[in-house]
Amino acid sequence: MSSISIVLLTFVLGSVFRRQTKEDHLSSCLSMFVTMTKSTLIGILVGVWISDIVFATVIAILISFLLVSIMTHQLSLKIVLESLGSLFMGAMMGAMLSIMATDNQLLSIVFFTILYLLSSIVAAGLWNRQTYPNFIKGIPSKVKISFAVIILFLGVTTYFDFMAVSTNGEETEQHHHQH
């Protein structure tokens, strides 16, 4: 679900950012904020699949580069460069965190997915602050709908993942008691 949220919000936020092109300092900070959380989550997810830290970092950077390029397409050079700079750091940190985390991988994925979702909704609301002084009204409907659907599916999938982890833990504990 985290992977789907990354791709979906990449396209949704890219269209929000392009619809109202800005050159101010806040816009580059918002895109950096979203890029950092996005690439950290990508690094974590790649680290789950690839256990070699160097290879995982390279793949995370390449995937992040592709998605950030889509999100920042047709935006100012300053926004693109600051986003590219933050994607390197986020992808590296995410891959390292994923490979180093042993017992709390599910918690890490859920936490960073939620952090990415929050950064996306904050960026979408603040991006339109001049047109809509009310933060909630500044968040486009497609972002609100995407956010609601992702949160719903994230909750359901996390519940089932947590139940699977709990069941596996209980089976392991019962197996140890039998010996």
Secondary structure, DSSP 8 states (H G I E B T S, - for coil): -HHHHHHHHHHHHHHHHHHT---SHHHHHHHHHHHHHHHHHHHHHHHHH---HHHHHHHHHHHHHHHHHHHHTTS-HHHHHHHHHHHHHHHHHHHHHHHH--S-HHHHHHHHHHHHHHHHHHHHHHHTTTT-SSHHHHS-HHHHHHHHHHHHHHHHHHHHHHHHHHHHHHHHHHHHHH-
